[in-house]
Amino acid sequence: MFYLTGCVNKVVLPHLQRQELGFMNTPNIGNRLRSRWIWAADNGCFGKNYVGDKRWYAWLGRFTHDQASRCLFATAPDVPGDAAATLERSVAWLPRIRELGLPPALVAQDGLTIEDTPWAALDALFIGGTTDWKMSEEVAGLIRAAKDRGKWVHIGRVNSRRRYLYMARLGADSADGTKISFAPEECGPKIVGWCEWHRTNPPLPLYE
């Protein structure tokens, strides 16, 4: 399971260049996307400094064809913790993201069901929401449904090896977290080690 980080420094940079880690980009992150990096575009709604839908979409439109070809997904604006409000806000943006040549992602929030998910409009499902919901059987079912439909699955806020391996066993493709940002010299190589271990010793899936 690939791991994305918004932290860029002398410790993390070589891992990004070797594509051992990916870059989680947001409109106000301040770090510049570089060549060769695998990356994803998060909208930045989870926080106090969201730039607004208009500026977010303009930011997405600045990426070149080459940069877009290395993008795993781009999230539509969401409402943290609220599936119904997220759907109301996000659905109209998904085709507009695809028009930019980027893979549109819906952020799954608390209460999202398989039946309510607009599968045809998205290329990736980003598992957000509260921790309790993220670790629930409902989310495990959403991940299985997404993989059955050939969608990329990303898990937000993965900051422990235990959660990393659990989500990998559910079939998730990528994850992100803040762990590297708080202790890059220690945690950067550690998380690269998680990814390498998983690549060479893939755990048996929890569900067939």
PAMARLO-984458 format. One record per residue (C-alpha): chain; x, y, z; residue number from 1; residue in one letter. Coordinates in Angstrom, 3 decimals. Layout:
<atoms>
+----+----------+----------+----------+-----+----+
| ch |       px |       py |       pz |   i | aa |
+----+----------+----------+----------+-----+----+
|  A |        X |        Y |        Z | NUM |  A |
...
+----+----------+----------+----------+-----+----+
</atoms>
This chain:
<atoms>
+----+----------+----------+----------+-----+----+
| ch |       px |       py |       pz |   i | aa |
+----+----------+----------+----------+-----+----+
|  A |    0.000 |    0.000 |    0.000 |   1 |  M |
|  A |    1.534 |    3.271 |   -1.189 |   2 |  F |
|  A |    2.002 |    6.079 |    1.331 |   3 |  Y |
|  A |    1.600 |    9.818 |    0.641 |   4 |  L |
|  A |    2.976 |   12.705 |    2.671 |   5 |  T |
|  A |    2.855 |   16.482 |    2.470 |   6 |  G |
|  A |    6.235 |   16.724 |    4.212 |   7 |  C |
|  A |    9.153 |   17.632 |    1.941 |   8 |  V |
|  A |   12.655 |   17.981 |    3.394 |   9 |  N |
|  A |   16.137 |   16.574 |    2.874 |  10 |  K |
|  A |   15.163 |   13.283 |    4.530 |  11 |  V |
|  A |   11.917 |   12.755 |    2.621 |  12 |  V |
|  A |   12.988 |   14.158 |   -0.760 |  13 |  L |
|  A |   15.066 |   11.136 |   -1.883 |  14 |  P |
|  A |   12.138 |    8.817 |   -1.106 |  15 |  H |
|  A |    9.846 |   10.997 |   -3.243 |  16 |  L |
|  A |   12.353 |   11.035 |   -6.092 |  17 |  Q |
|  A |   12.682 |    7.241 |   -5.975 |  18 |  R |
|  A |    8.871 |    6.943 |   -5.792 |  19 |  Q |
|  A |    9.094 |    5.077 |   -2.491 |  20 |  E |
|  A |    6.679 |    7.677 |   -1.115 |  21 |  L |
|  A |    4.118 |    9.878 |   -2.818 |  22 |  G |
|  A |    3.316 |   13.554 |   -2.360 |  23 |  F |
|  A |   -0.032 |   14.671 |   -0.936 |  24 |  M |
|  A |   -0.611 |   18.042 |   -2.542 |  25 |  N |
|  A |   -3.116 |   20.687 |   -1.397 |  26 |  T |
|  A |   -3.837 |   24.239 |   -2.587 |  27 |  P |
|  A |   -2.070 |   25.877 |    0.351 |  28 |  N |
|  A |    0.662 |   23.380 |    1.210 |  29 |  I |
|  A |    3.523 |   25.568 |   -0.006 |  30 |  G |
|  A |    5.633 |   22.742 |   -1.469 |  31 |  N |
|  A |    6.131 |   22.579 |   -5.240 |  32 |  R |
|  A |    5.331 |   19.408 |   -7.172 |  33 |  L |
|  A |    8.474 |   18.144 |   -8.898 |  34 |  R |
|  A |    9.125 |   15.851 |  -11.828 |  35 |  S |
|  A |    8.940 |   12.086 |  -11.233 |  36 |  R |
|  A |    6.861 |   12.433 |   -8.080 |  37 |  W |
|  A |    3.729 |   10.320 |   -7.784 |  38 |  I |
|  A |    1.112 |   12.463 |   -6.100 |  39 |  W |
|  A |   -2.503 |   13.115 |   -5.255 |  40 |  A |
|  A |   -4.505 |   16.325 |   -4.922 |  41 |  A |
|  A |   -6.441 |   16.753 |   -1.693 |  42 |  D |
|  A |   -8.826 |   19.688 |   -1.472 |  43 |  N |
|  A |   -7.771 |   20.879 |    2.006 |  44 |  G |
|  A |  -11.304 |   20.994 |    3.425 |  45 |  C |
|  A |  -10.195 |   19.078 |    6.517 |  46 |  F |
|  A |   -8.778 |   22.063 |    8.388 |  47 |  G |
|  A |   -9.292 |   25.732 |    9.031 |  48 |  K |
|  A |   -7.591 |   27.181 |    5.947 |  49 |  N |
|  A |   -9.591 |   25.893 |    2.987 |  50 |  Y |
|  A |   -9.100 |   28.270 |    0.058 |  51 |  V |
|  A |  -12.675 |   27.964 |   -1.239 |  52 |  G |
|  A |  -14.143 |   26.004 |   -4.138 |  53 |  D |
|  A |  -13.298 |   28.570 |   -6.823 |  54 |  K |
|  A |   -9.619 |   28.856 |   -5.900 |  55 |  R |
|  A |   -9.337 |   25.106 |   -5.368 |  56 |  W |
|  A |  -10.636 |   24.367 |   -8.866 |  57 |  Y |
|  A |   -8.396 |   27.016 |  -10.433 |  58 |  A |
|  A |   -5.444 |   25.390 |   -8.645 |  59 |  W |
|  A |   -6.342 |   21.989 |  -10.109 |  60 |  L |
|  A |   -6.440 |   23.522 |  -13.573 |  61 |  G |
|  A |   -2.793 |   24.621 |  -13.407 |  62 |  R |
|  A |   -1.275 |   21.144 |  -13.620 |  63 |  F |
|  A |    0.332 |   20.049 |  -16.873 |  64 |  T |
|  A |   -0.542 |   16.912 |  -18.811 |  65 |  H |
|  A |    2.642 |   15.250 |  -17.557 |  66 |  D |
|  A |    1.834 |   16.128 |  -13.944 |  67 |  Q |
|  A |   -1.753 |   14.932 |  -14.339 |  68 |  A |
|  A |   -0.512 |   11.595 |  -15.701 |  69 |  S |
|  A |    1.235 |   10.940 |  -12.359 |  70 |  R |
|  A |   -1.766 |   11.945 |  -10.223 |  71 |  C |
|  A |   -3.465 |    9.103 |   -8.346 |  72 |  L |
|  A |   -6.633 |   11.073 |   -7.597 |  73 |  F |
|  A |   -8.044 |   14.539 |   -6.918 |  74 |  A |
|  A |  -10.681 |   14.924 |   -4.208 |  75 |  T |
|  A |  -13.871 |   16.898 |   -4.691 |  76 |  A |
|  A |  -14.771 |   19.338 |   -1.875 |  77 |  P |
|  A |  -16.343 |   17.521 |    1.063 |  78 |  D |
|  A |  -17.956 |   18.165 |    4.460 |  79 |  V |
|  A |  -15.995 |   16.349 |    7.187 |  80 |  P |
|  A |  -18.082 |   13.838 |    9.122 |  81 |  G |
|  A |  -21.254 |   14.201 |    7.028 |  82 |  D |
|  A |  -21.932 |   11.900 |    4.072 |  83 |  A |
|  A |  -25.186 |   13.530 |    2.956 |  84 |  A |
|  A |  -23.731 |   17.035 |    2.936 |  85 |  A |
|  A |  -20.604 |   15.757 |    1.169 |  86 |  T |
|  A |  -22.629 |   14.155 |   -1.602 |  87 |  L |
|  A |  -24.631 |   17.339 |   -2.081 |  88 |  E |
|  A |  -21.425 |   19.347 |   -2.317 |  89 |  R |
|  A |  -19.215 |   16.923 |   -4.257 |  90 |  S |
|  A |  -21.245 |   15.224 |   -6.970 |  91 |  V |
|  A |  -21.309 |   18.171 |   -9.382 |  92 |  A |
|  A |  -17.539 |   18.592 |   -9.087 |  93 |  W |
|  A |  -16.574 |   15.010 |   -9.999 |  94 |  L |
|  A |  -17.106 |   15.344 |  -13.799 |  95 |  P |
|  A |  -15.414 |   18.748 |  -13.750 |  96 |  R |
|  A |  -12.311 |   17.202 |  -12.162 |  97 |  I |
|  A |  -12.309 |   14.521 |  -14.860 |  98 |  R |
|  A |  -12.524 |   17.240 |  -17.534 |  99 |  E |
|  A |   -9.158 |   18.525 |  -16.279 | 100 |  L |
|  A |   -7.591 |   15.126 |  -16.967 | 101 |  G |
|  A |   -7.397 |   14.186 |  -13.277 | 102 |  L |
|  A |   -8.961 |   11.097 |  -11.630 | 103 |  P |
|  A |  -11.894 |   12.338 |   -9.502 | 104 |  P |
|  A |  -12.188 |   11.095 |   -5.937 | 105 |  A |
|  A |  -15.126 |   11.241 |   -3.552 | 106 |  L |
|  A |  -14.272 |   11.617 |    0.128 | 107 |  V |
|  A |  -16.299 |    9.029 |    2.042 | 108 |  A |
|  A |  -17.674 |   10.512 |    5.249 | 109 |  Q |
|  A |  -19.656 |    9.048 |    8.146 | 110 |  D |
|  A |  -22.869 |    7.423 |    6.930 | 111 |  G |
|  A |  -21.965 |    6.854 |    3.277 | 112 |  L |
|  A |  -23.506 |    3.663 |    1.920 | 113 |  T |
|  A |  -22.645 |    1.516 |   -1.071 | 114 |  I |
|  A |  -26.031 |    2.322 |   -2.604 | 115 |  E |
|  A |  -25.598 |    6.101 |   -2.289 | 116 |  D |
|  A |  -22.060 |    6.207 |   -3.715 | 117 |  T |
|  A |  -21.994 |    7.644 |   -7.283 | 118 |  P |
|  A |  -19.617 |    4.981 |   -8.566 | 119 |  W |
|  A |  -19.741 |    5.899 |  -12.260 | 120 |  A |
|  A |  -18.688 |    9.485 |  -11.530 | 121 |  A |
|  A |  -15.564 |    8.660 |   -9.529 | 122 |  L |
|  A |  -12.248 |    6.937 |  -10.152 | 123 |  D |
|  A |  -11.169 |    6.782 |   -6.511 | 124 |  A |
|  A |  -12.742 |    6.556 |   -3.083 | 125 |  L |
|  A |  -10.967 |    8.462 |   -0.314 | 126 |  F |
|  A |  -11.896 |    7.100 |    3.118 | 127 |  I |
|  A |  -12.199 |   10.070 |    5.447 | 128 |  G |
|  A |  -14.618 |   10.431 |    8.344 | 129 |  G |
|  A |  -14.170 |    9.907 |   12.059 | 130 |  T |
|  A |  -11.838 |    7.239 |   13.394 | 131 |  T |
|  A |  -14.644 |    5.044 |   14.741 | 132 |  D |
|  A |  -16.420 |    5.058 |   11.392 | 133 |  W |
|  A |  -13.192 |    4.526 |    9.440 | 134 |  K |
|  A |  -12.554 |    1.335 |   11.407 | 135 |  M |
|  A |  -16.132 |    0.037 |   11.088 | 136 |  S |
|  A |  -17.542 |   -2.888 |    9.139 | 137 |  E |
|  A |  -19.451 |   -0.366 |    7.000 | 138 |  E |
|  A |  -16.198 |    1.058 |    5.700 | 139 |  V |
|  A |  -14.771 |   -2.420 |    5.126 | 140 |  A |
|  A |  -17.814 |   -3.043 |    2.935 | 141 |  G |
|  A |  -17.299 |    0.216 |    1.053 | 142 |  L |
|  A |  -13.681 |   -0.717 |    0.343 | 143 |  I |
|  A |  -14.712 |   -4.130 |   -0.969 | 144 |  R |
|  A |  -17.392 |   -2.528 |   -3.163 | 145 |  A |
|  A |  -14.899 |   -0.015 |   -4.544 | 146 |  A |
|  A |  -12.342 |   -2.693 |   -5.388 | 147 |  K |
|  A |  -15.032 |   -4.855 |   -7.009 | 148 |  D |
|  A |  -15.750 |   -1.888 |   -9.294 | 149 |  R |
|  A |  -12.080 |   -1.292 |  -10.138 | 150 |  G |
|  A |  -11.750 |    1.933 |   -8.113 | 151 |  K |
|  A |   -8.621 |    3.181 |   -6.370 | 152 |  W |
|  A |   -9.046 |    3.282 |   -2.568 | 153 |  V |
|  A |   -7.169 |    5.748 |   -0.384 | 154 |  H |
|  A |   -7.254 |    5.905 |    3.419 | 155 |  I |
|  A |   -6.753 |    9.194 |    5.241 | 156 |  G |
|  A |   -5.041 |    9.581 |    8.640 | 157 |  R |
|  A |   -3.005 |    6.381 |    8.801 | 158 |  V |
|  A |   -0.304 |    6.978 |   11.395 | 159 |  N |
|  A |    0.458 |    3.533 |   12.809 | 160 |  S |
|  A |    1.804 |    0.306 |   11.359 | 161 |  R |
|  A |   -1.158 |   -1.564 |   12.800 | 162 |  R |
|  A |   -3.694 |    0.581 |   10.914 | 163 |  R |
|  A |   -1.538 |    0.555 |    7.789 | 164 |  Y |
|  A |   -1.511 |   -3.245 |    7.683 | 165 |  L |
|  A |   -5.212 |   -3.504 |    8.541 | 166 |  Y |
|  A |   -6.188 |   -1.226 |    5.665 | 167 |  M |
|  A |   -3.790 |   -3.021 |    3.343 | 168 |  A |
|  A |   -5.499 |   -6.306 |    4.185 | 169 |  R |
|  A |   -8.848 |   -4.725 |    3.334 | 170 |  L |
|  A |   -7.449 |   -3.993 |   -0.125 | 171 |  G |
|  A |   -6.683 |   -0.257 |    0.056 | 172 |  A |
|  A |   -4.195 |    1.066 |   -2.492 | 173 |  D |
|  A |   -2.752 |    4.093 |   -0.676 | 174 |  S |
|  A |   -2.797 |    5.992 |    2.596 | 175 |  A |
|  A |   -1.601 |    9.241 |    4.083 | 176 |  D |
|  A |   -0.956 |   10.714 |    7.511 | 177 |  G |
|  A |    0.914 |   13.364 |    9.473 | 178 |  T |
|  A |    3.392 |   11.014 |   11.163 | 179 |  K |
|  A |    6.303 |   11.951 |    8.888 | 180 |  I |
|  A |    5.702 |   15.679 |    9.363 | 181 |  S |
|  A |    6.190 |   15.454 |   13.128 | 182 |  F |
|  A |    9.364 |   13.352 |   13.053 | 183 |  A |
|  A |   10.696 |   13.068 |    9.469 | 184 |  P |
|  A |   14.138 |   11.684 |   10.267 | 185 |  E |
|  A |   12.676 |    8.839 |   12.308 | 186 |  E |
|  A |    9.333 |    8.250 |   10.641 | 187 |  C |
|  A |   10.217 |    8.758 |    6.965 | 188 |  G |
|  A |   12.446 |    5.673 |    6.728 | 189 |  P |
|  A |   10.118 |    3.766 |    9.086 | 190 |  K |
|  A |    7.091 |    4.228 |    6.817 | 191 |  I |
|  A |    9.144 |    3.412 |    3.726 | 192 |  V |
|  A |    9.939 |    0.197 |    5.586 | 193 |  G |
|  A |    6.214 |   -0.497 |    6.075 | 194 |  W |
|  A |    5.664 |   -0.122 |    2.345 | 195 |  C |
|  A |    8.624 |   -2.310 |    1.433 | 196 |  E |
|  A |    7.585 |   -5.020 |    3.892 | 197 |  W |
|  A |    4.066 |   -4.997 |    2.511 | 198 |  H |
|  A |    5.356 |   -5.145 |   -1.063 | 199 |  R |
|  A |    7.531 |   -8.183 |   -0.390 | 200 |  T |
|  A |    5.237 |   -9.837 |    2.181 | 201 |  N |
|  A |    1.690 |   -8.984 |    1.146 | 202 |  P |
|  A |   -0.683 |   -9.964 |    3.973 | 203 |  P |
|  A |   -3.562 |  -12.279 |    3.279 | 204 |  L |
|  A |   -6.734 |  -10.290 |    2.599 | 205 |  P |
|  A |   -9.348 |  -10.132 |    5.346 | 206 |  L |
|  A |  -12.067 |  -10.786 |    2.774 | 207 |  Y |
|  A |  -11.991 |  -12.906 |   -0.352 | 208 |  E |
+----+----------+----------+----------+-----+----+
</atoms>
